[in-house]
């Protein structure tokens, strides 16, 4: 049986970065988006330690970015986020108010 790891990453009002979340060995598989999301794409900062976060790039060197929509559950396919213990979400625009995004991980 797979164990779920569910955490909340919050992006503050007038901010683009969430707080850092510890996935504790889980792979991020879905994001539940808040209904009040200010239209923006998401990218990721990842780290093996919380004090060494780095922008996640694809194999062509471009920022790994996903399209998201308010009040939807976003499934993340592939293994781009596998192996990273810490994650921070990056909104492509400042959020008008504080936004709580629920992260779902599987072990």
C-alpha positions in Angstrom: 0.0 0.0 0.0 1.2 3.5 -0.8 1.4 6.0 2.0 0.2 9.5 1.3 2.0 12.6 2.4 -0.2 15.6 2.4 1.2 19.1 3.2 0.1 22.7 2.6 2.4 25.1 0.9 1.4 28.8 1.3 2.3 31.6 -1.0 1.8 34.9 0.9 -0.1 38.0 -0.3 1.8 39.9 -2.9 4.4 37.1 -3.1 5.5 34.5 -5.6 7.3 32.0 -3.4 5.7 29.4 -1.1 7.2 28.3 2.2 9.5 25.2 1.9 7.8 21.9 2.4 9.5 18.6 3.5 8.2 15.7 1.4 10.0 13.2 3.6 10.7 10.6 0.9 7.4 11.0 -0.9 7.1 11.9 -4.6 4.9 14.9 -5.4 2.0 13.5 -7.5 -0.8 16.1 -7.3 -1.5 19.7 -6.3 -4.9 20.9 -5.1 -5.3 24.5 -6.2 -7.2 27.1 -4.2 -10.4 28.6 -5.6 -8.9 32.1 -5.1 -5.8 31.5 -7.2 -4.6 34.5 -9.2 -4.0 33.2 -12.7 -0.4 32.2 -13.0 1.8 29.2 -13.9 3.8 27.3 -11.4 7.4 26.3 -11.3 9.5 24.6 -8.6 12.5 25.1 -6.4 13.8 21.8 -5.1 16.5 20.7 -2.7 18.1 17.8 -0.9 18.4 20.2 2.1 16.1 23.1 3.0 19.0 25.5 3.0 20.0 24.7 -0.6 17.0 25.3 -2.8 17.5 25.4 -6.6 15.2 26.2 -9.6 14.1 23.0 -11.3 15.0 23.0 -15.0 14.1 20.5 -17.8 16.6 18.6 -19.8 16.9 21.5 -22.3 17.8 24.0 -19.5 14.4 25.8 -19.4 12.5 26.4 -16.2 10.2 23.4 -15.6 6.8 25.2 -15.5 3.2 23.8 -15.4 -0.2 25.3 -16.2 -2.5 25.4 -13.3 -6.1 26.5 -12.8 -8.0 27.7 -9.7 -10.1 25.1 -7.9 -8.7 22.1 -9.7 -6.6 19.1 -8.8 -3.5 19.0 -10.9 -1.9 15.6 -11.6 1.9 15.6 -12.0 3.2 12.9 -14.4 6.8 11.9 -14.8 9.7 11.8 -12.5 11.1 15.4 -12.7 10.4 15.9 -9.0 11.4 12.4 -7.8 14.3 12.2 -5.3 14.0 15.7 -3.9 13.1 16.0 -0.2 12.3 19.7 -0.1 10.1 21.7 -2.5 9.0 25.3 -2.8 6.4 26.5 -5.3 7.0 29.5 -7.5 4.0 31.5 -9.0 4.8 33.3 -12.2 2.9 36.4 -10.9 2.4 37.8 -7.4 -0.7 36.4 -5.7 -3.2 39.0 -4.7 -3.8 37.3 -1.3 -2.3 34.4 0.7 -2.9 31.1 -1.2 -2.7 27.7 0.4 -1.9 24.9 -2.1 -2.3 21.3 -0.9 0.5 19.0 -2.0 -0.1 15.2 -2.3 2.8 12.8 -2.3 3.2 9.0 -2.5 5.9 6.8 -1.2 
